């Protein structure tokens, strides 16, 4: 899965020039993505990479407590709640132009080639609430990671989808990836752990898309992250169960995807 080195584009170079602490994190993370197709970041590493204070995102976790249920699950479960937002990130925005633009609310779509269980249909989820959309934490994560990925695969702009997920255990078991090991049909993916509460399981597994090797680990630290080159690897997370069956348990994540050339649409499936 080794990939050739790619020089950062001008937008990334400008970003790094003003963020000394981010330079080392950027170079190390980019190299891990080039050579392995994935990188796991501790919360402090993610914050430094995106120019955030280490605790800057803590208050954002409260926005995961009121997610509407996902009514599209085909396995009969009721363990997933979520919200959805879409952005266009312009890597070469003109002076005074907003580089990160919230797109009009749209359906989430994946072809069945990437999601055999829930692909092939337009899934309309409630939008992010206004407070989270205005959060400096969210904007920094989207912009900082978008610039990192553009250093690996230079683009004029990214089409970004953001997903809030809560997987709960009120039915005894919750499945973070009911579709199994998969790709998302994009260029890059970030899975950011927001919180784990009263659960066991939720192990993350990342496999070579074209080879026999894989790794397994569990994201446990709030605001730690898994970054992936979606062309190189497939991924899944194992089901979660409550540590105490009499008390609720949940796993909250923020999943972000970056795609060149446009959002996935039915005509492209």
C-alpha positions in Angstrom: 0.0 0.0 0.0 3.0 2.3 -0.3 2.1 5.5 -2.1 4.4 8.0 -3.9 5.3 11.2 -2.0 3.2 14.2 -3.1 4.3 17.8 -2.5 1.8 19.9 -0.5 -0.1 22.4 -2.6 0.1 26.1 -1.9 -2.9 26.1 0.4 -1.4 23.5 2.7 2.0 25.1 2.6 0.5 28.4 3.7 -1.4 26.7 6.5 1.7 25.0 7.8 3.8 28.1 7.7 1.6 29.7 10.3 1.3 26.7 12.6 4.7 25.6 13.9 3.3 23.0 16.3 1.3 21.4 13.5 4.3 20.9 11.1 5.7 17.8 12.8 2.3 16.3 13.4 1.3 17.0 9.7 4.5 15.4 8.3 4.3 12.3 10.6 0.6 11.7 10.0 1.0 12.2 6.2 3.8 9.7 6.1 1.7 7.1 8.0 -1.1 7.6 5.6 1.2 7.2 2.6 2.9 4.1 3.8 0.0 2.2 5.6 -3.2 3.9 4.3 -4.3 4.8 7.8 -3.1 6.7 10.9 -4.4 6.6 14.5 -4.1 9.9 16.4 -4.4 10.6 20.1 -6.6 13.5 21.0 -3.6 15.8 21.6 -2.2 14.9 18.2 -5.5 15.6 16.4 -5.8 18.9 18.2 -2.3 20.0 17.4 -2.8 19.0 13.7 -5.9 21.1 13.5 -4.6 24.1 15.5 -6.9 23.5 18.4 -6.5 23.7 22.2 -6.4 20.2 23.6 -9.8 20.7 25.3 -11.4 22.8 22.7 -13.9 20.1 21.6 -15.0 18.9 25.0 -18.2 21.0 25.1 -19.2 19.8 21.6 -19.9 16.3 23.0 -23.2 17.6 24.4 -24.6 17.8 20.9 -24.7 14.0 20.7 -27.3 13.7 23.4 -30.3 14.6 21.2 -29.8 12.8 17.9 -32.9 11.6 16.0 -33.2 7.9 15.3 -31.9 6.3 12.1 -35.1 5.0 10.5 -33.2 3.4 7.6 -31.7 0.4 9.4 -32.5 -2.8 7.5 -31.5 -5.3 10.2 -34.6 -4.5 12.3 -32.5 -2.7 15.0 -33.2 0.6 16.7 -29.7 1.2 18.1 -28.4 4.0 15.8 -29.2 7.8 16.0 -27.5 10.4 13.7 -27.4 13.8 12.0 -25.8 14.8 8.7 -24.2 17.9 7.1 -22.3 18.6 3.9 -19.6 21.1 3.1 -17.5 22.3 0.2 -13.9 23.1 1.3 -12.1 25.4 -1.2 -8.4 24.9 -0.8 -7.5 28.0 -2.8 -10.2 30.4 -1.6 -9.6 34.0 -2.6 -8.8 36.6 0.0 -12.0 37.4 2.0 -13.8 34.3 0.6 -15.1 31.7 3.0 -13.0 28.6 2.4 -15.4 26.3 4.2 -19.0 26.5 2.9 -22.0 24.7 4.4 -23.8 23.1 1.4 -27.6 23.1 1.2 -29.0 20.2 3.2 -29.0 17.0 1.1 -29.6 13.3 1.3 -26.8 10.9 2.1 -26.2 8.4 -0.7 -23.9 5.4 -1.2 -24.1 3.0 -4.1 -24.5 -0.7 -3.3 -21.0 -1.4 -4.4 -19.8 0.3 -1.2 -22.7 -0.4 1.1 -24.6 -3.6 0.2 -27.0 -3.2 3.2 -28.0 0.4 3.0 -26.7 1.6 -0.4 -28.8 2.5 -3.4 -31.2 4.8 -1.7 -31.4 8.4 -0.7 -31.3 8.7 3.1 -32.5 12.0 4.6 -31.2 12.7 8.1 -31.8 15.7 10.3 -29.2 18.4 9.9 -26.6 19.4 12.5 -27.9 21.8 15.0 -26.9 25.5 14.6 -24.7 25.6 17.7 -22.6 22.7 16.5 -22.4 24.2 13.0 -21.0 27.4 14.5 -18.5 25.5 16.7 -14.8 26.5 16.2 -14.1 22.8 17.0 -16.0 21.5 14.0 -14.6 24.1 11.6 -11.0 23.4 12.7 -11.4 19.7 12.3 -12.9 20.0 8.8 -10.3 22.6 7.6 -7.2 21.1 9.2 -7.9 17.5 8.1 -8.9 18.7 4.6 -5.6 20.5 4.2 -3.7 17.4 5.4 -5.5 15.2 2.8 -4.9 17.8 0.1 -1.2 17.4 0.8 -1.5 13.8 -0.1 -3.8 14.2 -3.1 -3.8 17.9 -4.2 -7.3 19.2 -5.0 -8.9 22.6 -5.7 -11.8 21.7 -3.4 -13.2 18.9 -1.3 -16.8 17.7 -1.0 -17.1 16.8 2.6 -19.8 14.9 4.5 -20.1 15.0 8.3 -22.0 12.5 10.3 -22.9 12.4 14.0 -23.5 8.9 15.2 -24.7 7.4 18.5 -24.8 3.6 18.8 -26.6 2.6 21.9 -27.2 -0.7 23.8 -30.8 -0.3 24.9 -31.7 -3.4 22.8 -28.7 -5.3 24.3 -26.3 -4.8 21.4 -25.5 -2.0 19.0 -23.7 -2.3 15.7 -21.5 0.6 14.5 -21.0 -0.9 11.1 -24.0 -3.3 10.3 -22.8 -3.4 6.7 -19.5 -5.1 7.7 -16.1 -4.3 6.5 -16.4 -1.7 3.7 -15.0 1.3 1.9 -17.1 4.5 1.8 -16.5 5.4 -1.9 -14.6 8.6 -1.1 -11.0 9.7 -1.0 -10.4 10.0 2.8 -12.3 9.2 6.0 -11.9 10.3 9.6 -13.6 8.4 12.4 -13.3 10.6 15.6 -14.4 9.1 18.9 -16.5 11.6 20.9 -17.4 9.4 23.9 -17.7 5.9 25.1 -20.0 5.3 28.0 -20.8 2.0 29.8 -19.9 -0.3 27.0 -17.5 -3.0 26.0 -16.6 -3.9 22.4 -16.5 -1.4 19.6 -13.1 -2.7 18.4 -12.0 -1.0 15.1 -10.5 -3.2 12.4 -8.6 -1.9 9.3 -7.6 -4.2 6.5 -5.6 -3.7 3.3 -8.0 -3.4 0.4 -5.7 -5.5 -1.8 -3.8 -7.7 0.6 -4.0 -10.0 3.6 -2.8 -7.7 6.4 -4.9 -5.8 9.0 -4.8 -4.3 12.4 -7.3 -4.1 15.3 -7.5 -1.6 18.1 -10.1 0.2 20.2 -10.5 4.0 20.2 -11.1 4.9 23.9 -9.9 8.4 24.4 -12.4 11.1 23.6 -11.4 13.1 20.4 -8.9 10.5 19.3 -9.2 9.6 15.7 -8.6 7.1 12.9 -7.7 8.6 9.5 -7.9 6.5 6.4 -7.1 6.6 2.7 -10.3 5.0 1.4 -8.6 3.8 -1.7 -6.2 1.7 0.3 -8.1 0.1 3.2 -11.4 -1.2 4.3 -12.7 -0.9 7.8 -15.3 -2.0 10.3 -16.1 -1.8 14.1 -17.3 -4.7 16.2 -20.7 -4.6 18.0 -21.0 -3.0 21.5 -22.6 -4.3 24.6 -23.4 -2.7 27.9 -21.0 -3.3 30.8 -24.0 -3.2 33.1 -27.3 -4.5 31.4 -29.4 -2.4 33.8 -27.8 0.9 32.7 -27.6 2.6 29.2 -24.4 2.5 27.2 -23.4 4.2 24.0 -20.6 5.1 21.6 -20.6 8.5 20.0 -18.5 9.3 16.9 -18.0 12.0 14.4 -17.4 10.5 10.9 -16.1 12.9 8.2 -15.5 12.0 4.6 -13.6 13.9 1.8 -14.3 13.3 -1.9 -12.9 15.0 -5.0 -15.2 15.8 -7.9 -18.5 16.1 -6.2 -20.8 14.3 -3.7 -21.9 10.8 -4.3 -25.1 10.9 -6.2 -27.4 8.1 -7.6 -26.3 8.7 -11.2 -22.7 7.9 -10.1 -23.7 4.6 -8.5 
